[in-house]
Amino acid sequence: MTEKQPATEQLSYEQAREELVEVVRRLEGGGTNLEESLALWERGEKLAQICQAWLDGAKKRLDAAMSEEAEQN
């Protein structure tokens, strides 16, 4: 993984998911040395955390909207 990675704090959910899919594809494809495999794994873990944070945030927003709607009814 010699190419420069975008700052993870700036990734959208879609960008993080797309990069995570690519990381998994590369790991499953093999052909990488141990050091590169570890770097890919670490990047994948970080990307998975970013995706989960986006999903958690979306769930909180939906729960808040549903709660607000229920209070109005």
Secondary structure per residue as TSV (DSSP state, phi and psi in degrees):
chain	resnum	aa	ss	phi	psi
A	1	M	-	360.0	74.0
A	2	T	-	-90.8	-18.6
A	3	E	S	-68.8	149.3
A	4	K	-	-72.0	131.6
A	5	Q	-	-91.7	142.1
A	6	P	-	-66.3	152.8
A	7	A	-	-58.3	126.6
A	8	T	G	-64.8	-28.2
A	9	E	G	-66.2	-19.3
A	10	Q	G	-100.1	1.1
A	11	L	-	-79.4	136.2
A	12	S	-	-76.7	168.6
A	13	Y	H	-57.1	-45.3
A	14	E	H	-64.1	-40.5
A	15	Q	H	-65.1	-45.2
A	16	A	H	-63.6	-43.1
A	17	R	H	-63.1	-44.0
A	18	E	H	-62.5	-44.0
A	19	E	H	-67.3	-37.0
A	20	L	H	-62.0	-42.2
A	21	V	H	-59.3	-42.1
A	22	E	H	-65.8	-40.9
A	23	V	H	-61.4	-46.9
A	24	V	H	-61.9	-42.4
A	25	R	H	-58.9	-44.2
A	26	R	H	-66.7	-40.4
A	27	L	H	-66.4	-43.4
A	28	E	H	-68.2	-29.4
A	29	G	H	-72.7	-19.0
A	30	G	-	70.4	-164.9
A	31	G	-	80.5	8.7
A	32	T	-	-109.6	150.9
A	33	N	-	-77.4	174.5
A	34	L	H	-60.4	-45.5
A	35	E	H	-61.5	-44.5
A	36	E	H	-67.0	-39.2
A	37	S	H	-61.5	-42.4
A	38	L	H	-64.5	-41.6
A	39	A	H	-63.6	-40.9
A	40	L	H	-64.1	-43.7
A	41	W	H	-60.7	-45.8
A	42	E	H	-62.6	-42.1
A	43	R	H	-64.0	-42.0
A	44	G	H	-61.1	-41.3
A	45	E	H	-61.8	-43.8
A	46	K	H	-64.1	-43.1
A	47	L	H	-64.2	-39.2
A	48	A	H	-63.5	-38.6
A	49	Q	H	-64.2	-40.4
A	50	I	H	-63.5	-46.0
A	51	C	H	-60.4	-43.7
A	52	Q	H	-64.4	-38.8
A	53	A	H	-62.9	-42.0
A	54	W	H	-61.7	-45.2
A	55	L	H	-65.2	-40.7
A	56	D	H	-62.3	-41.9
A	57	G	H	-63.5	-41.1
A	58	A	H	-64.9	-40.8
A	59	K	H	-63.7	-42.3
A	60	K	H	-60.4	-41.7
A	61	R	H	-64.2	-43.2
A	62	L	H	-65.0	-43.8
A	63	D	H	-60.9	-41.9
A	64	A	H	-64.7	-42.4
A	65	A	H	-65.7	-41.3
A	66	M	H	-66.7	-39.5
A	67	S	H	-64.5	-42.7
A	68	E	H	-62.8	-42.4
A	69	E	H	-64.8	-40.9
A	70	A	H	-64.4	-36.7
A	71	E	H	-68.4	-29.6
A	72	Q	H	-76.9	-21.2
A	73	N	-	-92.6	360.0
